[in-house]
Amino acid sequence: MTTNPFAPDAKRPPVTEGVFSREEVALANRNSGALLETLDLDITPTGTHYLLNHFDVPMLSGADHVLRFEGAFDAPYSLTMDEIRALPEVTRPVTLECAGNGRIGVSPRCFSMPWAYEAVGTSEWTGTPLAPLLERAKPQAGVQDFAFLGADYGFDKGQPHYFGRSLTPRQVADLDVMLVWGMNGQPLLPQHGAPLRIIVPGWYGMASVKWLTTVEALTERYQGFQQVQTYRFRTDENDPGTPITTIRVKSLMMPPGVPDWVTRQRWMQAGRKTLRGRAWSGGGVPIKRVEVLLNGEWQEAELTGRADTYAWTGWQVDWDATPGVHELACRATDAEGNTQPLDAPFDMAGFANNAVHRVTVHVAEA
């Protein structure tokens, strides 16, 4: 009997370790990760920036789109896209990472988008600061949350809802939240939230709501599905969970050599090679150190700089590649002393796996 996914008590399908179901493959076909070879670039090309969209992509007209500030405001108002684009403009590079990135490395895993390493990218986002627009609407004294609601609508676990997330007044004050209409010098593409979205720098991507239609001031905490039913660290089914917010420290290596088509293991000839990659941490915290596992020993890499407070940091290290099969790995440490673990931290939904990136390389005689 086919399970009804729209029933109020619908559950996620069971999973088999090491085997991906037709439904999981369908999720992976619809969503996409960045190409790891683009880690050589400060800015991820728009067409290769990762995508995670929960429901259908809304086809919205920029000419007709209106953003509404409503709820517990003393001066609620609305803005057209022309009015929004006339606001003071800011462009800054921000690294976004999906909270589910690395999920397939967590065991036991849950049913969801089967991310490996690729759900991360850095774009130059163009928009305007959000805080002055909230101040203009004059939030009432009792406001506890600002809810950000998108136009994307669907079901999850049998519950129909528009995708929405919230930030408290304190979080808005502490974070450099942007109201965004441009990406890498061009208008937002439909799959990236056109015509309007927010970007919450330093937080996992679920906070950066796409296809934004409404900002609602609430005198009670927001209880939307994507805020309270998911995107929480949980140890078991009965755990109410801890909200996921700031990105954990992480690094990736641009795959060296050339790949095998199926396994994506790498091949190269022996000799001196330069390995490169990117490292990042949440909340604007800079990267202090990147180490690379070479010939069984951790060696410190050279940091090659970053473009902005919220953008990833480049790194590189030289390696004398000798014939044989090698497992390379990279791990980052941020300025607050947080270091990537060697093994995946457990979470019921496989969220925020920041274990070291490992790459198998076959080195042949020169």
C-alpha positions as CSV (number, residue, x, y, z in Angstrom):
1,M,0.0,0.0,0.0
2,T,1.3,3.4,-0.9
3,T,1.8,5.8,2.1
4,N,-0.1,9.1,1.8
5,P,2.5,11.8,2.1
6,F,-0.2,14.4,2.7
7,A,-1.7,12.7,5.7
8,P,-1.4,14.9,8.9
9,D,0.8,12.2,10.6
10,A,3.0,11.4,7.6
11,K,6.5,10.1,8.3
12,R,9.7,10.3,6.4
13,P,10.5,7.0,4.5
14,P,12.9,4.6,6.1
15,V,16.5,4.4,4.8
16,T,18.9,1.6,4.1
17,E,22.5,2.4,5.0
18,G,24.7,2.7,1.9
19,V,21.7,2.4,-0.5
20,F,19.7,5.4,-1.8
21,S,16.1,5.1,-2.7
22,R,14.4,6.3,-5.8
23,E,13.0,9.3,-3.9
24,E,16.4,10.3,-2.5
25,V,17.8,10.1,-6.0
26,A,15.0,12.3,-7.2
27,L,15.9,14.9,-4.5
28,A,19.5,14.8,-5.7
29,N,18.4,15.3,-9.3
30,R,16.3,18.3,-8.4
31,N,18.9,20.0,-6.1
32,S,22.6,20.3,-6.9
33,G,25.9,20.9,-5.3
34,A,28.8,23.1,-6.4
35,L,31.6,21.7,-8.5
36,L,34.5,21.2,-6.1
37,E,37.0,22.3,-8.9
38,T,35.5,25.8,-8.6
39,L,37.1,26.0,-5.1
40,D,40.0,27.5,-7.0
41,L,37.9,30.7,-7.3
42,D,37.1,33.3,-4.7
43,I,33.6,33.6,-6.1
44,T,31.5,30.6,-7.1
45,P,30.1,31.0,-10.6
46,T,26.3,31.5,-10.4
47,G,25.5,28.4,-12.4
48,T,27.5,26.2,-10.0
49,H,26.4,27.6,-6.7
50,Y,24.6,24.9,-4.7
51,L,20.8,24.7,-4.7
52,L,18.4,23.4,-2.0
53,N,14.8,24.2,-2.6
54,H,12.2,22.5,-0.5
55,F,9.2,23.0,-2.9
56,D,8.5,24.2,-6.4
57,V,10.3,27.3,-7.5
58,P,7.8,30.2,-7.6
59,M,7.7,32.0,-10.9
60,L,7.3,35.6,-9.6
61,S,7.2,38.8,-11.7
62,G,9.6,41.5,-10.5
63,A,7.3,44.1,-12.0
64,D,4.4,43.1,-9.8
65,H,6.2,41.8,-6.7
66,V,5.5,43.6,-3.4
67,L,7.2,43.1,0.0
68,R,4.9,43.7,3.0
69,F,5.9,44.6,6.5
70,E,3.0,43.7,8.7
71,G,1.9,42.4,12.1
72,A,3.1,44.1,15.3
73,F,4.4,47.3,13.7
74,D,3.2,50.7,14.4
75,A,3.9,51.9,10.9
76,P,3.4,48.8,8.6
77,Y,4.1,49.5,4.9
78,S,4.9,47.8,1.6
79,L,7.6,48.2,-1.0
80,T,7.7,47.5,-4.8
81,M,10.8,46.1,-6.4
82,D,11.5,49.6,-7.9
83,E,11.4,51.1,-4.5
84,I,13.6,48.4,-3.0
85,R,16.2,48.8,-5.8
86,A,16.3,52.6,-5.1
87,L,17.4,52.0,-1.4
88,P,21.1,52.3,-0.4
89,E,22.9,49.5,-2.2
90,V,25.5,47.1,-0.6
91,T,27.4,44.3,-2.4
92,R,29.4,41.8,-0.3
93,P,30.7,38.3,-0.8
94,V,29.1,35.8,1.6
95,T,29.7,32.0,1.9
96,L,26.5,30.0,2.2
97,E,26.4,26.4,3.3
98,C,23.4,24.1,3.5
99,A,22.8,22.8,7.1
100,G,22.5,19.3,5.6
101,N,25.9,19.4,3.9
102,G,27.8,16.2,4.7
103,R,24.6,14.3,5.7
104,I,25.7,11.0,3.9
105,G,28.7,10.9,6.3
106,V,26.5,10.6,9.4
107,S,25.4,7.2,10.5
108,P,22.6,6.2,11.0
109,R,21.4,8.7,8.5
110,C,17.9,10.0,7.9
111,F,15.8,10.4,4.7
112,S,16.6,13.8,3.2
113,M,18.7,15.4,0.5
114,P,21.8,13.1,0.3
115,W,24.5,15.8,0.5
116,A,28.2,14.8,0.4
117,Y,30.5,17.8,0.5
118,E,29.2,20.1,-2.3
119,A,26.4,22.1,-0.6
120,V,28.4,25.3,-0.2
121,G,29.3,28.4,-2.3
122,T,30.4,32.0,-2.2
123,S,28.6,34.7,-4.2
124,E,28.6,38.5,-4.3
125,W,25.2,39.4,-3.0
126,T,23.7,42.8,-3.9
127,G,20.9,44.4,-1.8
128,T,20.3,46.7,1.1
129,P,20.6,46.3,4.9
130,L,17.4,45.0,6.4
131,A,17.6,46.6,9.9
132,P,16.7,50.2,8.7
133,L,13.6,48.8,7.0
134,L,12.4,47.1,10.2
135,E,13.1,50.4,12.1
136,R,11.0,52.3,9.5
137,A,8.1,50.0,10.3
138,K,8.4,50.8,14.0
139,P,8.2,47.4,15.8
140,Q,6.0,47.5,18.9
141,A,7.6,47.1,22.3
142,G,6.4,43.5,22.7
143,V,7.9,42.1,19.5
144,Q,9.7,38.8,20.1
145,D,10.3,37.6,16.5
146,F,10.4,38.8,12.9
147,A,9.1,36.1,10.6
148,F,10.3,36.0,7.0
149,L,7.9,34.2,4.7
150,G,8.6,33.0,1.2
151,A,6.2,32.3,-1.7
152,D,7.2,28.6,-1.9
153,Y,4.5,26.3,-0.6
154,G,4.2,22.6,-0.1
155,F,4.0,19.7,2.4
156,D,6.5,18.2,4.7
157,K,5.6,15.4,7.1
158,G,2.0,16.0,6.1
159,Q,2.0,19.6,7.1
160,P,1.2,22.3,4.5
161,H,3.1,25.5,4.8
162,Y,4.9,28.4,3.2
163,F,8.7,28.2,3.8
164,G,9.4,30.6,6.6
165,R,12.0,31.3,9.2
166,S,12.4,33.9,11.9
167,L,15.0,36.0,13.7
168,T,14.7,37.7,17.1
169,P,15.2,41.5,17.4
170,R,18.6,40.7,19.1
171,Q,19.7,38.5,16.3
172,V,18.7,41.2,13.7
173,A,20.8,43.7,15.7
174,D,23.8,41.4,15.8
175,L,23.7,40.0,12.3
176,D,24.4,41.9,9.0
177,V,21.1,40.7,7.4
178,M,20.7,41.8,3.8
179,L,17.6,42.2,1.6
180,V,18.9,40.9,-1.7
181,W,17.9,41.3,-5.3
182,G,21.2,40.6,-7.1
183,M,23.8,37.8,-7.3
184,N,27.3,38.1,-8.9
185,G,26.4,41.3,-10.7
186,Q,23.1,40.0,-12.2
187,P,19.5,39.9,-11.0
188,L,18.6,36.8,-8.9
189,L,17.8,33.8,-10.9
190,P,14.4,32.1,-10.2
191,Q,16.1,29.1,-8.4
192,H,18.0,31.5,-6.2
193,G,15.0,33.4,-5.0
194,A,14.1,35.9,-7.6
195,P,13.1,38.6,-7.4
196,L,13.9,39.0,-3.6
197,R,15.4,37.1,-0.7
198,I,17.3,37.7,2.4
199,I,20.9,36.7,3.2
200,V,21.9,36.0,6.8
201,P,25.7,36.0,6.7
202,G,27.4,33.5,8.9
203,W,24.4,31.2,9.4
204,Y,23.5,28.1,7.6
205,G,21.5,28.6,4.4
206,M,18.0,27.8,5.7
207,A,17.9,31.2,7.4
208,S,18.3,33.0,4.0
209,V,14.6,32.8,2.9
210,K,14.0,33.0,-0.8
211,W,11.1,34.5,-2.8
212,L,10.4,36.8,0.1
213,T,6.9,38.2,0.3
214,T,6.3,39.2,3.9
215,V,8.1,40.3,7.0
216,E,5.8,39.8,10.0
217,A,6.5,41.2,13.5
218,L,5.2,38.8,16.1
219,T,4.6,39.3,19.9
220,E,5.1,35.5,20.4
221,R,7.8,33.2,19.0
222,Y,7.3,32.1,15.4
223,Q,6.0,28.5,15.2
224,G,6.4,27.8,11.5
225,F,7.3,24.3,10.4
226,Q,10.8,25.1,9.2
227,Q,11.6,26.9,12.5
228,V,10.3,24.4,15.1
229,Q,9.9,21.0,13.3
230,T,13.3,20.9,11.5
231,Y,16.7,22.6,11.4
232,R,17.3,21.6,15.0
233,F,20.0,19.4,16.5
234,R,18.4,16.3,17.9
235,T,19.9,13.1,19.5
236,D,16.6,11.0,19.3
237,E,13.0,11.3,18.3
238,N,11.9,12.6,21.7
239,D,14.5,15.3,21.8
240,P,12.9,18.8,21.3
241,G,16.2,19.9,19.8
242,T,18.5,22.9,19.8
243,P,18.1,25.4,16.9
244,I,20.7,25.4,14.2
245,T,22.2,28.8,13.6
246,T,25.9,29.6,13.0
247,I,28.0,27.6,10.5
248,R,30.6,25.3,12.0
249,V,34.2,25.6,11.0
250,K,35.0,23.6,7.8
251,S,37.4,23.2,4.9
252,L,37.4,21.6,1.5
253,M,40.1,20.5,-0.9
254,M,40.0,21.2,-4.6
255,P,40.3,17.6,-5.9
256,P,43.9,17.2,-7.4
257,G,44.7,15.3,-10.5
258,V,41.9,13.8,-12.7
259,P,38.9,11.7,-11.7
260,D,37.6,8.3,-12.3
261,W,34.1,8.9,-13.8
262,V,32.2,6.7,-11.3
263,T,34.1,6.7,-8.0
264,R,35.5,10.2,-8.3
265,Q,38.8,8.9,-6.9
266,R,41.8,10.9,-8.2
267,W,44.7,10.0,-10.4
268,M,48.0,11.8,-11.0
269,Q,51.6,11.3,-11.8
270,A,54.3,11.5,-9.1
271,G,56.0,14.8,-8.4
272,R,55.7,18.1,-6.6
273,K,52.1,19.3,-6.5
274,T,50.3,22.3,-5.0
275,L,47.1,21.5,-3.3
276,R,44.5,24.2,-2.8
277,G,41.2,24.7,-1.1
278,R,38.9,26.9,1.0
279,A,38.0,27.1,4.7
280,W,35.3,29.0,6.5
281,S,33.6,29.4,9.8
282,G,30.3,31.1,10.9
283,G,29.5,34.4,12.4
284,G,32.3,36.2,10.6
285,V,35.0,34.4,12.7
286,P,38.2,34.2,10.7
287,I,40.2,31.0,9.9
288,K,43.4,30.7,12.0
289,R,44.9,27.6,10.5
290,V,44.4,24.9,7.9
291,E,46.3,21.5,8.2
292,V,46.5,19.0,5.4
293,L,47.2,15.2,5.9
294,L,50.1,14.3,3.7
295,N,51.9,11.0,3.8
296,G,50.3,10.3,7.2
297,E,51.3,13.6,8.8
298,W,49.4,16.9,9.3
299,Q,51.2,19.8,7.7
300,E,50.2,23.4,8.0
301,A,49.0,25.1,4.8
302,E,49.5,28.7,3.8
303,L,46.4,30.9,4.1
304,T,45.9,33.0,0.9
305,G,43.3,35.5,2.2
306,R,39.6,36.1,1.9
307,A,37.5,38.7,0.2
308,D,35.3,39.7,3.2
309,T,34.3,39.0,6.8
310,Y,31.7,36.5,5.7
311,A,33.6,34.9,2.8
312,W,35.7,31.8,2.9
313,T,39.5,31.8,3.1
314,G,41.9,30.3,0.5
315,W,44.7,27.9,1.4
316,Q,47.5,26.0,-0.4
317,V,50.2,23.6,0.4
318,D,52.9,21.8,-1.6
319,W,53.1,18.0,-1.6
320,D,55.7,15.7,-2.9
321,A,53.5,13.0,-4.3
322,T,55.1,9.5,-4.4
323,P,53.7,6.5,-6.2
324,G,50.9,4.6,-4.4
325,V,47.4,5.2,-3.0
326,H,47.1,8.1,-0.6
327,E,44.3,9.4,1.6
328,L,44.6,13.2,1.8
329,A,42.5,15.2,4.2
330,C,42.2,18.9,5.3
331,R,41.0,20.4,8.6
332,A,40.5,24.0,9.6
333,T,40.7,25.8,13.0
334,D,39.1,29.2,13.5
335,A,40.1,32.1,15.6
336,E,37.9,30.9,18.5
337,G,39.8,27.6,18.6
338,N,37.1,25.4,17.0
339,T,38.7,22.6,14.9
340,Q,37.1,20.2,12.5
341,P,36.6,16.7,14.0
342,L,38.0,13.6,12.3
343,D,34.7,11.9,12.5
344,A,31.1,13.1,11.8
345,P,29.3,14.5,14.9
346,F,26.0,12.7,15.3
347,D,22.7,14.4,14.6
348,M,19.3,12.7,13.9
349,A,18.9,14.6,10.6
350,G,22.6,14.6,9.7
351,F,22.8,18.4,10.1
352,A,26.1,20.4,10.3
353,N,28.6,17.5,9.6
354,N,31.9,19.4,9.6
355,A,34.2,16.3,9.7
356,V,37.4,16.6,7.7
357,H,37.3,16.3,3.9
358,R,39.0,13.1,2.7
359,V,40.3,12.5,-0.8
360,T,41.7,9.3,-2.2
361,V,44.5,9.8,-4.7
362,H,46.2,7.2,-6.9
363,V,49.7,8.4,-7.8
364,A,51.5,6.8,-10.7
365,E,55.2,6.7,-11.7
366,A,56.1,9.9,-13.5
